[in-house]
Amino acid sequence: MSEPILQVKDLTVSFHLKRGILTAVDSNSFSIEKGETFGLVGESGSGKSVTARAIMRLIRTPPGKTSGEVVFDGDKVFELSAKQMESIRGSKIAMVFQEPMSALNPVFTVGAQIGDVLRTNLAMTKNEAKERTVELLRLVGIPSPEKRLNSYVHEFSGGMRQRVMLAMALSCDPMFLIADEPTTALDVTIQATILELIKDMIDRFGMSLLFITHNLGVVAHSCDKIGVMYASHLVELGTKEEIFNNPQHPYTLGLLNSIPRMDANEKWLTPIDGYVCDMLDPPKGCKFNPRCPKAMDICREQQPALKELAPGHFSACHLHHS
Ligand code: SF4
């Protein structure tokens, strides 16, 4: 087994709001090995993106409060100075977001923005940065990159903007990429090509990947290991094969049944009943209990702990303890 590049231990993130305390991530632990691709899956509001922001130390304090430990490439992230953290962001860890328009600056050309990152982080001259930017745009499939250097973000289509953001993310040759719902805002046909591109770049650059999505179908093709989150908790963790072929948590089963199946005769999609709980007033015990078809009395009283059911396969459900 190779060394972990990222270790998340007992990570908790809460927000102290006027209406109360919202715990977005609750005591979660997982690790990602060098070269591994890890998918973090769950519905909106389950805490996936907050987990990514905590790893990057981007939680604003206050109202946010973070505890636990994140170790990246041997460094304890929460103990680094602001300057040390700044140098890790962008050069060792890069991020691509769901909406490139919010991450890219609309008033500068794409060439100026990527060039700026290269000159600041890698001390390149203006000409070197320009040449490298053309190479990067070509690498991610932007046609006529020499001309498109001078285009603004709004002049690109959604899929092309996502390619530009990937070029920016790759500019400093990071060892770790966080992709936060990178295909959600795109047409279905474009989603597949962007996923393929990310996969191709991961293999080519030998990076590790944390891929965040609400769509379990998406991680089936792109990830080695999967963590399933529900209402702030990691409820199941395992290899892609374990999660798809031997799912153990009722929520994971619900997610799998929600994937449309063209080969099914009668029911081709079974949604999970009910809605995600109000995170300011979550139910007692297992937070999935109001929606769970297998809920028992104990589920309404006690939060189940993660239990290792087979090497590397964990699930948090009272069914495994009875
Ligand atoms: Fe369902 Fe109970 Fe398991 Fe929660 S602990 S998933 S409510 S059976």
Boltz pocket constraint, residues with backbone or C-beta under 6 A from the ligand:
constraints:
  - pocket:
      binder: B
      contacts: [[A, 249], [A, 250], [A, 251], [A, 286], [A, 287], [A, 288], [A, 289], [A, 290], [A, 292], [A, 293], [A, 294], [A, 295], [A, 296], [A, 299], [A, 302], [A, 304], [A, 316], [A, 317], [A, 318], [A, 319]]
      max_distance: 6.0
